Amino acid sequence: MATEGNHVVAIVGGSTAGAEVAAALSARGVETVVFEQNDRPYGKIEDGLPRWHVALRRKEYATISSKLARPHVHFVPRTKLGRDLDFEDVARRWGFTGVVLAIGAWRDRPLPIPGADAYVDRGLVYQNSFIYWFNHFVEKGYSGPVYEVPDGTIVVGGGLASIDVVKVLQLEMTCRALKARGIEEDLVSMEVRGIPDALATRGLTWEDLGLHGCTLYYRRRAEDMPLVEIPPGLDEARVAKLGGARRKIIEKAIRKYLFRIETNLAPKDLIVQGERLVGLVFQRTRIEGGKVLEVPGETIQVRGPLVISSIGSIPETIEKIPMKGELFRYADWNVGRLEGYEDVFGAGNVVTGKGNIVASRKHGAEVATFVIERFLGLDGSHEGEEALAEPGHEAARAAGKAIAAEIVRRPTLPADEVRRILARVRERQIQVGYEGDYHAWIKRVTPADLV
């Protein structure tokens, strides 16, 4: 424990962004307290990245753990801001030199139809909880929400996360249909090989299973799907070429996983039967000057046993944290300084509102096409995909260095104040059962059958 004056910084959230900021601060000798809401600090890597990304998940777990086990880092699991910690208390009364919010983007953007959320778990499911279920339900001790994967599910989306959702649906449906025939098939293996090839080895086709499959509904065109980022300022020919690359990615995904896609359709109204959502009314759209415009008088009704909304992730709202639309309100975007709080900063997805760990902005457009195809498993493997997370680490490292530079310019806390804060931190660790050894804790709380 520190005996001389020092800085003490709280980081809320221990996943990619939080771990990188912790590493930057601890490297300067700053006492860094990482409050993590879960037992394990892996965030979207564990709960939002589909479990077939085996190598990527393991690599990220190791990277995050290597940073949180460093000297000067005090890990505090099972401690959530807004539930176990009051934001104002942490920001103004604990006495920290600074507070870094690295809580990610875990709240699903609401389905844009008034009254839709009244039907959550009554015909409507959101992406984050659905993928969480998929990643964990195979564990023996799982006690979370349970979801079915009915044939004919309606998925509303268009980005990478919605492709993950339709893949889960198609792969789970196929495995269950095979199991009903007495055939056990490994889902992770099927994801790599593709559904048609996996069925062919069994002497079967998709038609033999009698499945219709799920359908993805997107309000724009296939070439507008935000899979390969198009840099600003390109001429029309270049934009059209990259739009074509997006379309080819989708076409490859459809051939490999056999889902359907309907474009230029935006969700407009609910179809309710009794107390359940049983479908959606979609408004036909057209794209003009990059804007989505309604086609007057053209709507279609689509019924299905389940609607999954996958239209993006945004930060959870927390009492007393100022908001600007869907994001936190920042006074200085360079260091993510929160408006009204001189010593509170944001890092990672809590700043951008992006819940996907793949960031292709770093790559050139052609490279990005290859990167996204590999991420989606369209090249027949996920080999080398660990590099896909590096842009997120780079951004978090840059944020960590900028925040650390801000912190160390400030007066250090007196030694007795450092001891007081760390004693309070230790009280919380004892309260949640954490004995102070990071690696021993991770070993204890990791289920033996965790994927």
MORA-V309900 format. One record per run of one state. SS is the DSSP state (H for helix, E for strand, C for the rest). FROM is the first residue (numbers start at 1). TO is the last residue. If there is no record, write none. Layout:
SS;FROM;TO + SS;FROM;TO
This chain:
C;1;5 + E;6;6 + C;7;7 + E;8;12 + C;13;15 + H;16;26 + C;27;30 + E;31;35 + C;36;42 + H;43;47 + C;48;53 + H;54;68 + C;69;72 + E;73;76 + C;77;80 + E;81;81 + C;82;84 + E;85;85 + C;86;86 + H;87;93 + C;94;97 + E;98;101 + C;102;106 + E;107;108 + C;109;115 + H;116;119 + E;120;120 + C;121;123 + E;124;126 + H;127;136 + C;137;153 + E;154;156 + C;157;159 + H;160;180 + C;181;186 + H;187;193 + C;194;194 + H;195;200 + C;201;205 + H;206;209 + C;210;214 + E;215;217 + C;218;221 + H;222;224 + C;225;235 + H;236;257 + C;258;259 + E;260;262 + C;263;264 + E;265;273 + C;274;275 + E;276;288 + C;289;290 + E;291;303 + C;304;306 + E;307;309 + C;310;312 + E;313;314 + C;315;322 + E;323;324 + C;325;326 + E;327;328 + C;329;329 + E;330;332 + C;333;336 + E;337;338 + C;339;343 + E;344;346 + C;347;348 + H;349;352 + C;353;364 + H;365;375 + C;376;384 + H;385;408 + C;409;412 + E;413;413 + C;414;414 + H;415;432 + C;433;437 + H;438;445 + C;446;451
